[in-house]
Amino acid sequence: MQRKKQVTSPITVDGLELTWTVLRDTQWSSRDDYQGITISVRKVGPERRELLLKYPFLGVKPNGNWHIPEKLKVTPQIVEAGIREAIEGGWEPDSRGKVFTWFVEKAE
C-alpha cells in the first residue's frame, strides 16, 4: 500500500513564517490506548528547533467493537492555537536543539 504524500502548509503566527505537516492521524496503540493526531511545525528558512503538537483523542471510544477512530478536522486556526500555546509553554522557534513536544490540552 502506498503512503500518502505529506502536505506542508504555510502559516504565519505573530510575524513568524512557519510550515506545518500532519505526521500521524488518530490511531489506536496497544500500549497507549487511543491517540490523537501529531503535527510537525518548523520555521521557514534555516533549520531550527522543530515543534511537535500532540492532540488528545477526541472521538468516542468503542464499547467492545473495533472501529476506526474519528479524525480531527485540522484547520489553520487549530494549528495556530496550538502553536501559540506551545510558545507560551516555552518553545522558541529560533532556538536550536532537540524536538520540542507540546501536548495540546484540547482542540478548539
LINQUISUL-V813048 format. One record per residue. N is the residue number from 1. PHI is phi as a letter, one per 30 degrees, with the letter a starting at -180 (999 if undefined). BURIAL is 1 if it has 9 or more other C-alpha atoms within 8 Angstrom, else 0. Layout:
N	PHI	BURIAL
N	PHI	BURIAL
This chain:
1	999	0
2	d	0
3	d	0
4	d	0
5	d	0
6	d	0
7	c	0
8	c	0
9	c	0
10	d	0
11	a	1
12	c	0
13	b	1
14	h	0
15	i	0
16	d	0
17	d	1
18	b	1
19	b	1
20	b	1
21	b	1
22	d	1
23	d	1
24	b	0
25	d	1
26	e	1
27	a	1
28	c	1
29	b	0
30	d	0
31	d	0
32	c	0
33	i	0
34	d	1
35	b	1
36	d	1
37	d	1
38	b	1
39	c	1
40	c	1
41	b	1
42	b	1
43	d	1
44	d	0
45	j	0
46	e	0
47	e	0
48	b	1
49	d	1
50	d	1
51	c	1
52	c	1
53	c	1
54	c	1
55	c	1
56	d	1
57	d	1
58	c	0
59	d	0
60	c	0
61	d	0
62	d	0
63	c	0
64	j	0
65	c	0
66	d	0
67	a	0
68	d	0
69	d	1
70	d	0
71	c	1
72	d	0
73	d	0
74	d	0
75	b	0
76	e	0
77	d	0
78	d	1
79	d	1
80	d	1
81	d	0
82	d	1
83	d	1
84	d	1
85	d	1
86	d	1
87	d	1
88	d	0
89	d	0
90	k	0
91	d	1
92	c	0
93	e	1
94	d	0
95	d	0
96	c	0
97	k	0
98	d	0
99	e	0
100	c	1
101	c	0
102	b	1
103	c	0
104	d	1
105	d	0
106	a	0
107	c	0
108	c	0
